[in-house]
Every structure is written in structure tokens, then in C-alpha cells.
Amino acid sequence: MDSLRRLLWWMLAGSSGGRNRGRIIVLLRDRPSNAHQIAKELGLDYKTVRHHLDVMMDNQLLTARGEGYGRMYFLSPMLDTNYQVFSEIRAQIGKTQIRATPDGDAR
């Protein structure tokens, strides 16, 4: 599980796409979807979603069924079984991020 924890830290906090990857994981846990459905639901560009799906597939966080446009994505058994680890890391990242307010002040 330590290797999964390290992988998730890198995938969520160690790269610029971590926030969107987290959002995709949450969506797929609730409802397996294809790339078009994910893009529409999350308000993201289709190519951006495809990139994140490919990265997560390469790192065995997701599995897929089908081919082409209708290919459906699911959490991998490893991630599904250890979803609590993902939730803990995502919560920790949210607490440590500094957000800027519209007037430019950090909070």
C-alpha cells in the first residue's frame, strides 16, 4: 500500500493535472463513463480528459472496457479497494493548498 500511497501523492499533488485527475477518479467511482461523458460532466476539454485517462491507465489506477469513442473507464481493483487512501491524500492536499481570493489575498 505504500507504493500506492506514493503513486497517488505523485499523481495528485506532484503534477499540475492532479486536481483534474482527482475529480475524474471521484466521478468514475460514482459512475463509470467514457471520455466524452467525463469531459461534459466536469467541464473539461476532451483532449485534456483523454490525456489524464491515459496517464492513469499507464499507472494502473483505471481499467477500461470497449474500444474507440465509447470506451468505458472504471477504477482499477487496486484503487477501488484502497479508495480510502485516495480520499485521505485528497483531503490533505486540499488543506495544504493556498488559494488566492479574487482580490489577490492568500487565504
N, CA, C and O atoms as a Tinker XYZ file with bonds, in Angstrom:
   428  protein
     1  N      0.828000   -1.195000    0.000000    73     2
     2  CA     0.000000    0.000000    0.000000    64     1     3
     3  C      0.871000    1.258000    0.000000    63     2     4     5
     4  O      0.431000    2.306000   -0.473000    81     3
     5  N      2.095000    1.174000    0.520000    73     3     6
     6  CA     2.976000    2.339000    0.486000    64     5     7
     7  C      3.268000    2.775000   -0.943000    63     6     8     9
     8  O      3.375000    3.970000   -1.220000    81     7
     9  N      3.399000    1.803000   -1.859000    73     7    10
    10  CA     3.653000    2.175000   -3.252000    64     9    11
    11  C      2.432000    2.880000   -3.855000    63    10    12    13
    12  O      2.588000    3.814000   -4.642000    81    11
    13  N      1.232000    2.447000   -3.497000    73    11    14
    14  CA     0.018000    3.130000   -3.967000    64    13    15
    15  C     -0.047000    4.540000   -3.386000    63    14    16    17
    16  O     -0.374000    5.493000   -4.095000    81    15
    17  N      0.259000    4.670000   -2.123000    73    15    18
    18  CA     0.244000    5.985000   -1.479000    64    17    19
    19  C      1.227000    6.936000   -2.185000    63    18    20    21
    20  O      0.886000    8.087000   -2.461000    81    19
    21  N      2.418000    6.464000   -2.469000    73    19    22
    22  CA     3.412000    7.301000   -3.181000    64    21    23
    23  C      2.921000    7.659000   -4.581000    63    22    24    25
    24  O      3.053000    8.800000   -5.024000    81    23
    25  N      2.356000    6.676000   -5.267000    73    23    26
    26  CA     1.828000    6.924000   -6.605000    64    25    27
    27  C      0.728000    7.977000   -6.577000    63    26    28    29
    28  O      0.715000    8.886000   -7.407000    81    27
    29  N     -0.183000    7.860000   -5.640000    73    27    30
    30  CA    -1.280000    8.831000   -5.560000    64    29    31
    31  C     -0.784000   10.219000   -5.186000    63    30    32    33
    32  O     -1.283000   11.212000   -5.714000    81    31
    33  N      0.180000   10.306000   -4.293000    73    31    34
    34  CA     0.755000   11.628000   -3.978000    64    33    35
    35  C      1.333000   12.255000   -5.235000    63    34    36    37
    36  O      1.118000   13.437000   -5.503000    81    35
    37  N      2.068000   11.463000   -6.005000    73    35    38
    38  CA     2.664000   11.995000   -7.230000    64    37    39
    39  C      1.583000   12.379000   -8.240000    63    38    40    41
    40  O      1.668000   13.443000   -8.853000    81    39
    41  N      0.564000   11.526000   -8.423000    73    39    42
    42  CA    -0.484000   11.772000   -9.415000    64    41    43
    43  C     -1.378000   12.947000   -9.045000    63    42    44    45
    44  O     -1.894000   13.633000   -9.927000    81    43
    45  N     -1.566000   13.187000   -7.752000    73    43    46
    46  CA    -2.499000   14.231000   -7.316000    64    45    47
    47  C     -1.810000   15.525000   -6.899000    63    46    48    49
    48  O     -2.321000   16.611000   -7.173000    81    47
    49  N     -0.671000   15.425000   -6.250000    73    47    50
    50  CA    -0.013000   16.626000   -5.717000    64    49    51
    51  C      1.271000   16.968000   -6.444000    63    50    52    53
    52  O      1.724000   18.111000   -6.388000    81    51
    53  N      1.864000   16.005000   -7.123000    73    51    54
    54  CA     3.174000   16.227000   -7.723000    64    53    55
    55  C      3.141000   16.700000   -9.157000    63    54    56    57
    56  O      4.190000   16.847000   -9.783000    81    55
    57  N      1.965000   16.939000   -9.688000    73    55    58
    58  CA     1.881000   17.388000  -11.076000    64    57    59
    59  C      0.732000   18.374000  -11.230000    63    58    60    61
    60  O     -0.187000   18.422000  -10.412000    81    59
    61  N      0.806000   19.150000  -12.287000    73    59    62
    62  CA    -0.185000   20.214000  -12.471000    64    61    63
    63  C     -1.591000   19.691000  -12.751000    63    62    64    65
    64  O     -2.562000   20.415000  -12.532000    81    63
    65  N     -1.725000   18.471000  -13.224000    73    63    66
    66  CA    -3.047000   17.936000  -13.535000    64    65    67
    67  C     -3.696000   17.178000  -12.390000    63    66    68    69
    68  O     -4.739000   16.551000  -12.575000    81    67
    69  N     -3.095000   17.227000  -11.220000    73    67    70
    70  CA    -3.578000   16.436000  -10.101000    64    69    71
    71  C     -5.009000   16.718000   -9.699000    63    70    72    73
    72  O     -5.762000   15.797000   -9.381000    81    71
    73  N     -5.386000   17.974000   -9.710000    73    71    74
    74  CA    -6.761000   18.322000   -9.308000    64    73    75
    75  C     -7.777000   17.671000  -10.243000    63    74    76    77
    76  O     -8.769000   17.099000   -9.792000    81    75
    77  N     -7.523000   17.761000  -11.548000    73    75    78
    78  CA    -8.455000   17.156000  -12.503000    64    77    79
    79  C     -8.437000   15.641000  -12.419000    63    78    80    81
    80  O     -9.479000   15.006000  -12.582000    81    79
    81  N     -7.277000   15.048000  -12.169000    73    79    82
    82  CA    -7.234000   13.599000  -12.007000    64    81    83
    83  C     -8.079000   13.172000  -10.809000    63    82    84    85
    84  O     -8.791000   12.169000  -10.867000    81    83
    85  N     -7.997000   13.933000   -9.733000    73    83    86
    86  CA    -8.817000   13.637000   -8.558000    64    85    87
    87  C    -10.294000   13.716000   -8.869000    63    86    88    89
    88  O    -11.074000   12.864000   -8.445000    81    87
    89  N    -10.680000   14.743000   -9.613000    73    87    90
    90  CA   -12.089000   14.901000   -9.984000    64    89    91
    91  C    -12.561000   13.738000  -10.853000    63    90    92    93
    92  O    -13.685000   13.260000  -10.697000    81    91
    93  N    -11.709000   13.287000  -11.759000    73    91    94
    94  CA   -12.062000   12.167000  -12.631000    64    93    95
    95  C    -12.231000   10.893000  -11.805000    63    94    96    97
    96  O    -13.174000   10.133000  -12.028000    81    95
    97  N    -11.333000   10.657000  -10.861000    73    95    98
    98  CA   -11.433000    9.462000  -10.011000    64    97    99
    99  C    -12.744000    9.463000   -9.232000    63    98   100   101
   100  O    -13.429000    8.442000   -9.167000    81    99
   101  N    -13.093000   10.597000   -8.645000    73    99   102
   102  CA   -14.350000   10.687000   -7.886000    64   101   103
   103  C    -15.548000   10.392000   -8.799000    63   102   104   105
   104  O    -16.452000    9.647000   -8.422000    81   103
   105  N    -15.547000   10.971000   -9.980000    73   103   106
   106  CA   -16.645000   10.747000  -10.923000    64   105   107
   107  C    -16.744000    9.274000  -11.300000    63   106   108   109
   108  O    -17.837000    8.707000  -11.308000    81   107
   109  N    -15.611000    8.653000  -11.613000    73   107   110
   110  CA   -15.636000    7.260000  -12.047000    64   109   111
   111  C    -16.034000    6.307000  -10.922000    63   110   112   113
   112  O    -16.586000    5.238000  -11.179000    81   111
   113  N    -15.758000    6.686000   -9.696000    73   111   114
   114  CA   -16.194000    5.817000   -8.589000    64   113   115
   115  C    -17.723000    5.804000   -8.513000    63   114   116   117
   116  O    -18.335000    4.772000   -8.240000    81   115
   117  N    -18.317000    6.951000   -8.755000    73   115   118
   118  CA   -19.780000    7.042000   -8.717000    64   117   119
   119  C    -20.436000    6.442000   -9.955000    63   118   120   121
   120  O    -21.501000    5.829000   -9.883000    81   119
   121  N    -19.758000    6.639000  -11.113000    73   119   122
   122  CA   -20.390000    6.203000  -12.364000    64   121   123
   123  C    -19.333000    6.003000  -13.445000    63   122   124   125
   124  O    -18.777000    6.981000  -13.944000    81   123
   125  N    -19.046000    4.763000  -13.814000    73   123   126
   126  CA   -18.141000    4.542000  -14.946000    64   125   127
   127  C    -18.635000    5.329000  -16.157000    63   126   128   129
   128  O    -19.838000    5.419000  -16.402000    81   127
   129  N    -17.699000    5.895000  -16.907000    73   127   130
   130  CA   -18.070000    6.784000  -18.010000    64   129   131
   131  C    -17.045000    6.700000  -19.125000    63   130   132   133
   132  O    -15.940000    6.191000  -18.940000    81   131
   133  N    -17.436000    7.213000  -20.297000    73   131   134
   134  CA   -16.457000    7.343000  -21.370000    64   133   135
   135  C    -15.850000    8.752000  -21.324000    63   134   136   137
   136  O    -16.301000    9.602000  -20.557000    81   135
   137  N    -14.835000    8.988000  -22.143000    73   135   138
   138  CA   -14.112000   10.258000  -22.094000    64   137   139
   139  C    -15.020000   11.448000  -22.392000    63   138   140   141
   140  O    -14.898000   12.497000  -21.759000    81   139
   141  N    -15.923000   11.289000  -23.348000    73   139   142
   142  CA   -16.841000   12.383000  -23.684000    64   141   143
   143  C    -17.748000   12.727000  -22.501000    63   142   144   145
   144  O    -17.957000   13.902000  -22.198000    81   143
   145  N    -18.279000   11.719000  -21.843000    73   143   146
   146  CA   -19.147000   11.950000  -20.682000    64   145   147
   147  C    -18.376000   12.645000  -19.555000    63   146   148   149
   148  O    -18.898000   13.550000  -18.904000    81   147
   149  N    -17.133000   12.215000  -19.332000    73   147   150
   150  CA   -16.310000   12.830000  -18.286000    64   149   151
   151  C    -16.048000   14.293000  -18.607000    63   150   152   153
   152  O    -16.179000   15.156000  -17.739000    81   151
   153  N    -15.679000   14.573000  -19.853000    73   151   154
   154  CA   -15.403000   15.951000  -20.264000    64   153   155
   155  C    -16.634000   16.832000  -20.071000    63   154   156   157
   156  O    -16.533000   17.948000  -19.560000    81   155
   157  N    -17.771000   16.336000  -20.473000    73   155   158
   158  CA   -19.013000   17.100000  -20.347000    64   157   159
   159  C    -19.366000   17.333000  -18.881000    63   158   160   161
   160  O    -19.683000   18.456000  -18.490000    81   159
   161  N    -19.312000   16.290000  -18.079000    73   159   162
   162  CA   -19.682000   16.375000  -16.657000    64   161   163
   163  C    -18.773000   17.324000  -15.880000    63   162   164   165
   164  O    -19.241000   18.071000  -15.021000    81   163
   165  N    -17.472000   17.296000  -16.180000    73   163   166
   166  CA   -16.514000   18.101000  -15.413000    64   165   167
   167  C    -16.182000   19.443000  -16.072000    63   166   168   169
   168  O    -15.438000   20.244000  -15.506000    81   167
   169  N    -16.719000   19.686000  -17.245000    73   167   170
   170  CA   -16.453000   20.943000  -17.932000    64   169   171
   171  C    -15.009000   21.063000  -18.392000    63   170   172   173
   172  O    -14.422000   22.144000  -18.346000    81   171
   173  N    -14.445000   19.954000  -18.834000    73   171   174
   174  CA   -13.052000   19.931000  -19.287000    64   173   175
   175  C    -12.983000   19.652000  -20.780000    63   174   176   177
   176  O    -13.921000   19.106000  -21.361000    81   175
   177  N    -11.886000   20.021000  -21.389000    73   175   178
   178  CA   -11.639000   19.732000  -22.789000    64   177   179
   179  C    -11.476000   18.223000  -22.978000    63   178   180   181
   180  O    -10.846000   17.558000  -22.156000    81   179
   181  N    -12.036000   17.692000  -24.044000    73   179   182
   182  CA   -11.985000   16.256000  -24.317000    64   181   183
   183  C    -10.544000   15.755000  -24.371000    63   182   184   185
   184  O    -10.237000   14.706000  -23.804000    81   183
   185  N     -9.652000   16.490000  -25.047000    73   183   186
   186  CA    -8.256000   16.057000  -25.161000    64   185   187
   187  C     -7.555000   16.059000  -23.805000    63   186   188   189
   188  O     -6.691000   15.218000  -23.551000    81   187
   189  N     -7.918000   16.988000  -22.943000    73   187   190
   190  CA    -7.358000   17.021000  -21.586000    64   189   191
   191  C     -7.786000   15.780000  -20.823000    63   190   192   193
   192  O     -6.970000   15.143000  -20.157000    81   191
   193  N     -9.054000   15.439000  -20.919000    73   191   194
   194  CA    -9.569000   14.248000  -20.251000    64   193   195
   195  C     -8.863000   13.005000  -20.770000    63   194   196   197
   196  O     -8.453000   12.149000  -19.986000    81   195
   197  N     -8.719000   12.902000  -22.086000    73   195   198
   198  CA    -8.040000   11.736000  -22.681000    64   197   199
   199  C     -6.609000   11.625000  -22.158000    63   198   200   201
   200  O     -6.142000   10.524000  -21.866000    81   199
   201  N     -5.920000   12.742000  -22.040000    73   199   202
   202  CA    -4.549000   12.731000  -21.512000    64   201   203
   203  C     -4.539000   12.168000  -20.088000    63   202   204   205
   204  O     -3.747000   11.279000  -19.776000    81   203
   205  N     -5.412000   12.683000  -19.230000    73   203   206
   206  CA    -5.445000   12.222000  -17.842000    64   205   207
   207  C     -5.841000   10.742000  -17.755000    63   206   208   209
   208  O     -5.290000   10.003000  -16.939000    81   207
   209  N     -6.775000   10.315000  -18.575000    73   207   210
   210  CA    -7.164000    8.905000  -18.590000    64   209   211
   211  C     -5.981000    8.030000  -18.992000    63   210   212   213
   212  O     -5.734000    6.991000  -18.381000    81   211
   213  N     -5.253000    8.455000  -20.018000    73   211   214
   214  CA    -4.083000    7.687000  -20.468000    64   213   215
   215  C     -3.029000    7.586000  -19.372000    63   214   216   217
   216  O     -2.461000    6.516000  -19.152000    81   215
   217  N     -2.766000    8.697000  -18.684000    73   215   218
   218  CA    -1.774000    8.697000  -17.609000    64   217   219
   219  C     -2.211000    7.759000  -16.494000    63   218   220   221
   220  O     -1.401000    6.991000  -15.974000    81   219
   221  N     -3.483000    7.815000  -16.124000    73   219   222
   222  CA    -3.966000    6.949000  -15.045000    64   221   223
   223  C     -4.034000    5.484000  -15.474000    63   222   224   225
   224  O     -3.828000    4.595000  -14.649000    81   223
   225  N     -4.319000    5.219000  -16.748000    73   223   226
   226  CA    -4.281000    3.847000  -17.252000    64   225   227
   227  C     -2.845000    3.317000  -17.211000    63   226   228   229
   228  O     -2.608000    2.187000  -16.784000    81   227
   229  N     -1.899000    4.132000  -17.652000    73   227   230
   230  CA    -0.489000    3.729000  -17.650000    64   229   231
   231  C      0.005000    3.401000  -16.242000    63   230   232   233
   232  O      0.913000    2.587000  -16.073000    81   231
   233  N     -0.591000    4.034000  -15.235000    73   231   234
   234  CA    -0.188000    3.829000  -13.849000    64   233   235
   235  C     -1.126000    2.886000  -13.089000    63   234   236   237
   236  O     -1.090000    2.812000  -11.861000    81   235
   237  N     -1.958000    2.173000  -13.838000    73   235   238
   238  CA    -2.834000    1.122000  -13.315000    64   237   239
   239  C     -3.833000    1.597000  -12.263000    63   238   240   241
   240  O     -4.217000    0.841000  -11.371000    81   239
   241  N     -4.252000    2.866000  -12.377000    73   239   242
   242  CA    -5.285000    3.383000  -11.492000    64   241   243
   243  C     -6.676000    3.170000  -12.080000    63   242   244   245
   244  O     -7.674000    3.180000  -11.359000    81   243
   245  N     -6.731000    2.976000  -13.400000    73   243   246
   246  CA    -8.001000    2.769000  -14.090000    64   245   247
   247  C     -7.926000    1.527000  -14.949000    63   246   248   249
   248  O     -6.846000    1.063000  -15.314000    81   247
   249  N     -9.098000    0.997000  -15.264000    73   247   250
   250  CA    -9.231000   -0.042000  -16.272000    64   249   251
   251  C    -10.270000    0.454000  -17.273000    63   250   252   253
   252  O    -10.991000    1.415000  -17.004000    81   251
   253  N    -10.342000   -0.199000  -18.417000    73   251   254
   254  CA   -11.294000    0.231000  -19.446000    64   253   255
   255  C    -11.884000   -0.994000  -20.137000    63   254   256   257
   256  O    -11.271000   -2.061000  -20.190000    81   255
   257  N    -13.070000   -0.810000  -20.656000    73   255   258
   258  CA   -13.754000   -1.843000  -21.440000    64   257   259
   259  C    -14.261000   -1.181000  -22.716000    63   258   260   261
   260  O    -14.718000   -0.038000  -22.710000    81   259
   261  N    -14.166000   -1.928000  -23.800000    73   259   262
   262  CA   -14.647000   -1.419000  -25.075000    64   261   263
   263  C    -13.530000   -0.766000  -25.862000    63   262   264   265
   264  O    -12.373000   -0.729000  -25.443000    81   263
   265  N    -13.916000   -0.257000  -27.009000    73   263   266
   266  CA   -12.958000    0.353000  -27.930000    64   265   267
   267  C    -13.488000    1.684000  -28.442000    63   266   268   269
   268  O    -14.689000    1.953000  -28.405000    81   267
   269  N    -12.572000    2.499000  -28.915000    73   267   270
   270  CA   -12.935000    3.736000  -29.582000    64   269   271
   271  C    -13.650000    4.729000  -28.693000    63   270   272   273
   272  O    -13.400000    4.821000  -27.491000    81   271
   273  N    -14.541000    5.463000  -29.317000    73   271   274
   274  CA   -15.232000    6.577000  -28.667000    64   273   275
   275  C    -16.046000    6.156000  -27.449000    63   274   276   277
   276  O    -16.142000    6.913000  -26.483000    81   275
   277  N    -16.626000    4.978000  -27.478000    73   275   278
   278  CA   -17.489000    4.525000  -26.393000    64   277   279
   279  C    -16.757000    3.780000  -25.277000    63   278   280   281
   280  O    -17.400000    3.229000  -24.383000    81   279
   281  N    -15.441000    3.755000  -25.314000    73   279   282
   282  CA   -14.663000    3.040000  -24.298000    64   281   283
   283  C    -15.011000    3.556000  -22.907000    63   282   284   285
   284  O    -14.931000    4.755000  -22.636000    81   283
   285  N    -15.395000    2.637000  -22.034000    73   283   286
   286  CA   -15.804000    2.997000  -20.676000    64   285   287
   287  C    -14.648000    2.797000  -19.709000    63   286   288   289
   288  O    -13.913000    1.813000  -19.794000    81   287
   289  N    -14.496000    3.749000  -18.785000    73   287   290
   290  CA   -13.416000    3.726000  -17.797000    64   289   291
   291  C    -13.979000    3.439000  -16.411000    63   290   292   293
   292  O    -15.064000    3.896000  -16.051000    81   291
   293  N    -13.212000    2.672000  -15.648000    73   291   294
   294  CA   -13.569000    2.248000  -14.301000    64   293   295
   295  C    -12.346000    2.401000  -13.409000    63   294   296   297
   296  O    -11.218000    2.423000  -13.901000    81   295
   297  N    -12.558000    2.507000  -12.103000    73   295   298
   298  CA   -11.434000    2.447000  -11.180000    64   297   299
   299  C    -10.843000    1.046000  -11.246000    63   298   300   301
   300  O    -11.578000    0.067000  -11.372000    81   299
   301  N     -9.529000    0.943000  -11.162000    73   299   302
   302  CA    -8.897000   -0.373000  -11.117000    64   301   303
   303  C     -9.271000   -1.042000   -9.795000    63   302   304   305
   304  O     -9.604000   -0.356000   -8.829000    81   303
   305  N     -9.219000   -2.362000   -9.744000    73   303   306
   306  CA    -9.491000   -3.037000   -8.468000    64   305   307
   307  C     -8.578000   -2.533000   -7.345000    63   306   308   309
   308  O     -9.014000   -2.407000   -6.201000    81   307
   309  N     -7.312000   -2.245000   -7.670000    73   307   310
   310  CA    -6.374000   -1.740000   -6.665000    64   309   311
   311  C     -6.845000   -0.406000   -6.082000    63   310   312   313
   312  O     -6.830000   -0.218000   -4.866000    81   311
   313  N     -7.257000    0.510000   -6.941000    73   311   314
   314  CA    -7.709000    1.813000   -6.462000    64   313   315
   315  C     -9.064000    1.695000   -5.765000    63   314   316   317
   316  O     -9.290000    2.324000   -4.731000    81   315
   317  N     -9.952000    0.903000   -6.323000    73   315   318
   318  CA   -11.274000    0.740000   -5.719000    64   317   319
   319  C    -11.157000    0.163000   -4.307000    63   318   320   321
   320  O    -11.831000    0.630000   -3.389000    81   319
   321  N    -10.317000   -0.835000   -4.131000    73   319   322
   322  CA   -10.123000   -1.465000   -2.824000    64   321   323
   323  C     -9.500000   -0.498000   -1.823000    63   322   324   325
   324  O     -9.795000   -0.559000   -0.630000    81   323
   325  N     -8.639000    0.395000   -2.309000    73   323   326
   326  CA    -7.906000    1.324000   -1.438000    64   325   327
   327  C     -8.382000    2.760000   -1.607000    63   326   328   329
   328  O     -7.598000    3.695000   -1.448000    81   327
   329  N     -9.647000    2.942000   -1.924000    73   327   330
   330  CA   -10.188000    4.280000   -2.180000    64   329   331
   331  C    -10.001000    5.207000   -0.975000    63   330   332   333
   332  O     -9.858000    6.417000   -1.148000    81   331
   333  N    -10.000000    4.665000    0.218000    73   331   334
   334  CA    -9.805000    5.478000    1.422000    64   333   335
   335  C     -8.445000    6.172000    1.403000    63   334   336   337
   336  O     -8.326000    7.306000    1.868000    81   335
   337  N     -7.432000    5.516000    0.879000    73   335   338
   338  CA    -6.097000    6.125000    0.772000    64   337   339
   339  C     -6.185000    7.349000   -0.140000    63   338   340   341
   340  O     -5.652000    8.410000    0.183000    81   339
   341  N     -6.860000    7.193000   -1.277000    73   339   342
   342  CA    -7.076000    8.322000   -2.188000    64   341   343
   343  C     -7.789000    9.462000   -1.471000    63   342   344   345
   344  O     -7.379000   10.618000   -1.579000    81   343
   345  N     -8.850000    9.143000   -0.741000    73   343   346
   346  CA    -9.635000   10.170000   -0.036000    64   345   347
   347  C     -8.790000   10.913000    0.992000    63   346   348   349
   348  O     -8.889000   12.134000    1.115000    81   347
   349  N     -7.967000   10.185000    1.724000    73   347   350
   350  CA    -7.102000   10.813000    2.726000    64   349   351
   351  C     -6.095000   11.761000    2.083000    63   350   352   353
   352  O     -5.887000   12.875000    2.563000    81   351
   353  N     -5.481000   11.316000    1.008000    73   351   354
   354  CA    -4.498000   12.160000    0.320000    64   353   355
   355  C     -5.176000   13.388000   -0.272000    63   354   356   357
   356  O     -4.656000   14.499000   -0.164000    81   355
   357  N     -6.305000   13.198000   -0.881000    73   355   358
   358  CA    -7.034000   14.331000   -1.478000    64   357   359
   359  C     -7.428000   15.350000   -0.407000    63   358   360   361
   360  O     -7.357000   16.555000   -0.647000    81   359
   361  N     -7.835000   14.887000    0.750000    73   359   362
   362  CA    -8.186000   15.790000    1.852000    64   361   363
   363  C     -6.961000   16.540000    2.357000    63   362   364   365
   364  O     -7.045000   17.733000    2.649000    81   363
   365  N     -5.833000   15.862000    2.461000    73   363   366
   366  CA    -4.602000   16.514000    2.908000    64   365   367
   367  C     -4.137000   17.564000    1.915000    63   366   368   369
   368  O     -3.679000   18.636000    2.312000    81   367
   369  N     -4.249000   17.270000    0.640000    73   367   370
   370  CA    -3.852000   18.237000   -0.387000    64   369   371
   371  C     -4.728000   19.477000   -0.297000    63   370   372   373
   372  O     -4.228000   20.598000   -0.393000    81   371
   373  N     -6.016000   19.291000   -0.115000    73   371   374
   374  CA    -6.936000   20.419000   -0.009000    64   373   375
   375  C     -6.631000   21.311000    1.168000    63   374   376   377
   376  O     -6.818000   22.525000    1.082000    81   375
   377  N     -6.166000   20.745000    2.265000    73   375   378
   378  CA    -5.853000   21.534000    3.459000    64   377   379
   379  C     -4.555000   22.313000    3.318000    63   378   380   381
   380  O     -4.389000   23.356000    3.951000    81   379
   381  N     -3.636000   21.824000    2.502000    73   379   382
   382  CA    -2.331000   22.472000    2.406000    64   381   383
   383  C     -2.231000   23.465000    1.254000    63   382   384   385
   384  O     -1.296000   24.264000    1.208000    81   383
   385  N     -3.166000   23.424000    0.338000    73   383   386
   386  CA    -3.110000   24.352000   -0.782000    64   385   387
   387  C     -3.492000   25.754000   -0.329000    63   386   388   389
   388  O     -4.426000   25.932000    0.453000    81   387
   389  N     -2.768000   26.738000   -0.820000    73   387   390
   390  CA    -3.093000   28.134000   -0.552000    64   389   391
   391  C     -3.900000   28.636000   -1.734000    63   390   392   393
   392  O     -3.462000   28.558000   -2.882000    81   391
   393  N     -5.057000   29.141000   -1.444000    73   391   394
   394  CA    -5.923000   29.646000   -2.511000    64   393   395
   395  C     -5.905000   31.163000   -2.497000    63   394   396   397
   396  O     -5.902000   31.784000   -1.434000    81   395
   397  N     -5.893000   31.746000   -3.660000    73   395   398
   398  CA    -5.954000   33.202000   -3.767000    64   397   399
   399  C     -7.410000   33.630000   -3.894000    63   398   400   401
   400  O     -8.187000   33.002000   -4.614000    81   399
   401  N     -7.774000   34.690000   -3.201000    73   399   402
   402  CA    -9.109000   35.235000   -3.324000    64   401   403
   403  C     -9.147000   36.131000   -4.563000    63   402   404   405
   404  O     -8.094000   36.485000   -5.094000    81   403
   405  N    -10.333000   36.502000   -5.030000    73   403   406
   406  CA   -10.424000   37.340000   -6.214000    64   405   407
   407  C     -9.663000   38.665000   -6.088000    63   406   408   409
   408  O     -9.237000   39.228000   -7.096000    81   407
   409  N     -9.492000   39.165000   -4.868000    73   407   410
   410  CA    -8.776000   40.437000   -4.705000    64   409   411
   411  C     -7.258000   40.234000   -4.569000    63   410   412   413
   412  O     -6.511000   41.189000   -4.356000    81   411
   413  N     -6.809000   38.953000   -4.698000    73   411   414
   414  CA    -5.380000   38.681000   -4.704000    64   413   415
   415  C     -4.793000   38.292000   -3.364000    63   414   416   417
   416  O     -3.618000   37.933000   -3.297000    81   415
   417  N     -5.575000   38.352000   -2.286000    73   415   418
   418  CA    -5.063000   37.967000   -0.964000    64   417   419
   419  C     -5.052000   36.447000   -0.850000    63   418   420   421
   420  O     -5.958000   35.779000   -1.348000    81   419
   421  N     -4.041000   35.907000   -0.202000    73   419   422
   422  CA    -3.976000   34.479000    0.044000    64   421   423
   423  C     -4.795000   34.137000    1.276000    63   422   424   425
   424  O     -4.870000   34.928000    2.216000    81   423
   425  N     -5.396000   32.988000    1.275000    73   423   426
   426  CA    -6.119000   32.524000    2.463000    64   425   427
   427  C     -5.842000   31.077000    2.694000    63   426   428
   428  O     -6.358000   30.495000    3.647000    81   427
